[in-house]
């Protein structure tokens, strides 16, 4: 089995089958670039991911491992409305996988999935973050995402007034 | 640590730090941290997240949270409000007027310098807007 060594930003190395690694667009490109530049066709590629720490990289690989037999979604699928197949593609395993994670980890996972070009994971994590917004008030959203209002003067009140007519009661 | 790729999984940690489990399949969900600050997501990711917002209230709440979110969700507002507004447009506007609006849209796209001031229609009801539009000779050529 052809393997590839994927190294996280904090130095943890993961030995992954190339078949599995190629389900990530980024890793696939890196492996193909390595193959073109290497004289030895048997050499094991080593890919350093400087932006993803081990805990997150492990989760991404774990998700890829679980979904290794799924069809690969093209990166631009449903690009027109910006959404993927999050509702359709989310399995019970995915829900159990994401359930214990706090928001910070989920957002790191989003960044990792985006960087590694793993569309399926990006879709379900984005959907999960959206679920933290659904049904919440502005103050609750700000608290959840640790955001502060940067509206100046009465801009916030003006925005509320502009949109008051279309709020559902 | 010896490298022993597992059968059927294809993944193995080769050099994990002491705090990491040795096998991906044995990930301890309880260890997933909670005290870290929330990472900053780039605008394109937020836009992708907001695309999943499906109710008006959620979109409005997002728009009222901060300036960046207000900007990112403003196009989404149109999408969620369209089903609300469209029945009234269809009910109140004559079909001929709707078609005339389409023609006006076509003209605005294909004519780089419209022969009428850009804000001439501000505040006008749709029928008056169309009538005033017809008053411009240049527009008449597309009739």
Interface residues (C-beta under 8 A of the other chain):
Chain A: X1 X3 X5 X10 X11 X12 X13 X14 X15 X16 X17 X19 X20 X54 X55 X58 X59 X61 X62 X65 X68 X81 X82 X83 X86 X99 X100 X101 X102 X103 X104 X105 X107 X108 X110 X111 X114 X122 X126 X127 X129 X130 X133 X134 X135 X136 X137 X138 X141 X142 X145 X146 X147 X148 X149 X150 X151 X155 X156 X159 X160 X163 X166 X167 X168
Chain B: X3 X5 X9 X10 X11 X12 X13 X14 X15 X16 X17 X20 X21 X24 X25 X27 X29 X30 X32 X33 X34 X36 X37 X38 X39 X41 X45 X47 X48 X49 X50 X51 X52 X53 X55 X56 X57 X58 X60 X61 X62 X63 X64 X65 X66 X67 X68 X70 X77 X81 X84
